[in-house]
Amino acid sequence: MNSLAFKLIVSIVACMVLGALSGIRTSESIQTWYLELHKPSWNPPNWIFGPVWSVLYLLMGVSFALVWHSQSPLRTQAILIFLVQFFLNLAWSEIFFIQRHIGFALLEMTCMWIAILICIFQFYPIHRWASLLMLSYLAWVGFASFLTFTIWRLN
């Protein structure tokens, strides 16, 4: 099946499920270790992260499906960089919450931010909207990077 609807469903479900599994894996650490960390006064409440990431995973899924559906000769390379940034996304939670290496998580998140930026540039000539849908994700990871940096400094 080569329809856009099929690719949208597969892409959105994959992004949402992988994101949810990552959240489930880290939930105990979030409710214990993370609560004990010194955080800045502007740290968002914990309940906001789930809804924000859900929207971002939804947008990533749509974005990926649009590129996957295209017939562009640039598609394979763009899909590869998407998968790299997505792997880095999932790895960050593991490094920060499970391994509890805040400094290494910050370094890894910097690599993730760069990979997202590259992904946006890779997507743009293939499908403009696919590229634009990734901008809120880039902004959120930029904010999360600064938050991670601040938590690293405070602890």
C-alpha positions as CSV (number, residue, x, y, z in Angstrom):
1,M,0.0,0.0,0.0
2,N,1.5,3.3,-1.1
3,S,-1.1,5.8,0.0
4,L,-0.4,8.9,2.0
5,A,-3.1,7.9,4.6
6,F,-1.3,4.6,5.3
7,K,2.1,6.3,5.6
8,L,0.6,9.0,7.9
9,I,-0.9,6.3,10.2
10,V,2.3,4.2,10.3
11,S,4.5,7.2,10.9
12,I,2.4,8.9,13.6
13,V,1.8,5.6,15.4
14,A,5.5,4.7,15.3
15,C,6.6,8.1,16.6
16,M,3.9,8.2,19.3
17,V,4.5,4.6,20.5
18,L,8.3,4.9,20.6
19,G,7.9,8.3,22.4
20,A,5.4,6.7,24.9
21,L,7.7,3.7,25.5
22,S,10.6,6.1,26.3
23,G,8.3,8.0,28.7
24,I,7.2,4.8,30.4
25,R,10.8,3.7,30.7
26,T,11.9,6.9,32.4
27,S,8.8,7.5,34.5
28,E,10.2,6.1,37.8
29,S,13.3,8.3,37.5
30,I,11.2,11.3,36.8
31,Q,9.1,10.7,39.9
32,T,12.1,10.2,42.1
33,W,15.6,11.3,41.0
34,Y,14.5,14.2,38.8
35,L,12.3,15.7,41.6
36,E,15.4,15.9,43.9
37,L,17.5,17.8,41.4
38,H,18.0,21.6,41.8
39,K,16.1,23.2,38.9
40,P,15.7,26.9,37.8
41,S,12.6,28.8,38.8
42,W,11.5,28.8,35.2
43,N,11.5,25.0,35.0
44,P,8.1,23.9,33.5
45,P,5.9,21.8,35.7
46,N,6.4,18.0,35.1
47,W,2.8,17.6,33.7
48,I,3.5,19.8,30.7
49,F,6.2,17.5,29.2
50,G,3.8,14.7,28.3
51,P,1.4,16.8,26.3
52,V,4.2,18.8,24.6
53,W,6.0,15.7,23.5
54,S,2.8,14.1,22.3
55,V,2.2,17.0,20.0
56,L,5.8,17.0,18.8
57,Y,5.7,13.3,18.1
58,L,2.5,13.8,16.2
59,L,4.1,16.6,14.1
60,M,7.2,14.5,13.5
61,G,5.1,11.6,12.3
62,V,3.2,13.8,9.8
63,S,6.5,15.4,8.7
64,F,8.1,12.0,8.2
65,A,5.1,10.6,6.3
66,L,5.1,13.6,3.9
67,V,8.8,12.9,3.0
68,W,8.3,9.2,2.9
69,H,5.4,9.6,0.4
70,S,7.4,11.9,-1.9
71,Q,9.1,10.6,-5.0
72,S,12.2,12.9,-4.5
73,P,15.6,11.4,-5.2
74,L,16.6,13.2,-1.9
75,R,14.1,11.1,0.1
76,T,16.4,8.3,1.3
77,Q,19.0,10.7,2.7
78,A,16.3,12.8,4.4
79,I,14.7,9.6,5.9
80,L,18.1,8.6,7.2
81,I,18.8,11.9,9.0
82,F,15.3,11.8,10.4
83,L,16.0,8.4,11.9
84,V,19.3,9.6,13.3
85,Q,17.7,12.5,15.1
86,F,14.9,10.3,16.3
87,F,17.4,7.8,17.7
88,L,19.2,10.7,19.5
89,N,15.8,11.9,20.9
90,L,15.2,8.5,22.5
91,A,18.8,8.2,23.6
92,W,18.7,11.5,25.5
93,S,16.0,10.2,27.9
94,E,18.1,7.1,28.5
95,I,21.2,9.1,29.2
96,F,19.6,11.8,31.3
97,F,17.0,9.8,33.3
98,I,18.3,6.2,33.4
99,Q,22.0,6.7,33.4
100,R,21.7,10.1,35.2
101,H,24.6,11.7,33.2
102,I,23.4,15.3,33.0
103,G,26.6,16.6,31.3
104,F,26.7,13.8,28.7
105,A,23.0,14.3,28.1
106,L,23.6,17.9,27.3
107,L,26.3,17.0,24.8
108,E,24.1,14.4,23.3
109,M,21.2,16.9,23.1
110,T,23.4,19.4,21.3
111,C,24.1,16.7,18.7
112,M,20.3,16.0,18.5
113,W,19.5,19.7,18.0
114,I,22.1,19.8,15.1
115,A,20.6,16.7,13.6
116,I,17.1,18.2,13.8
117,L,18.3,21.3,12.0
118,I,20.0,19.2,9.3
119,C,16.7,17.2,9.0
120,I,14.8,20.4,8.5
121,F,17.1,21.5,5.7
122,Q,17.0,18.0,4.2
123,F,13.2,18.0,4.2
124,Y,12.7,21.5,2.8
125,P,13.4,20.8,-0.9
126,I,11.4,17.6,-0.7
127,H,8.3,18.9,1.1
128,R,8.1,22.4,2.5
129,W,5.4,21.6,5.1
130,A,7.4,18.6,6.3
131,S,10.2,20.9,7.0
132,L,8.1,23.6,8.7
133,L,6.4,21.0,10.9
134,M,9.8,20.2,12.5
135,L,10.4,23.8,13.6
136,S,8.5,23.6,16.8
137,Y,10.4,20.5,17.7
138,L,13.7,22.3,17.0
139,A,12.5,25.2,19.3
140,W,11.5,22.8,22.1
141,V,14.8,20.9,22.0
142,G,16.6,24.3,22.1
143,F,14.7,25.2,25.2
144,A,15.2,21.7,26.7
145,S,18.9,22.1,26.0
146,F,19.1,25.3,27.9
147,L,17.1,23.7,30.7
148,T,19.5,20.7,30.7
149,F,22.5,23.1,30.8
150,T,21.0,25.0,33.7
151,I,20.2,21.8,35.7
152,W,23.7,20.5,35.0
153,R,25.1,23.8,36.4
154,L,22.9,23.7,39.5
155,N,23.8,20.1,40.3
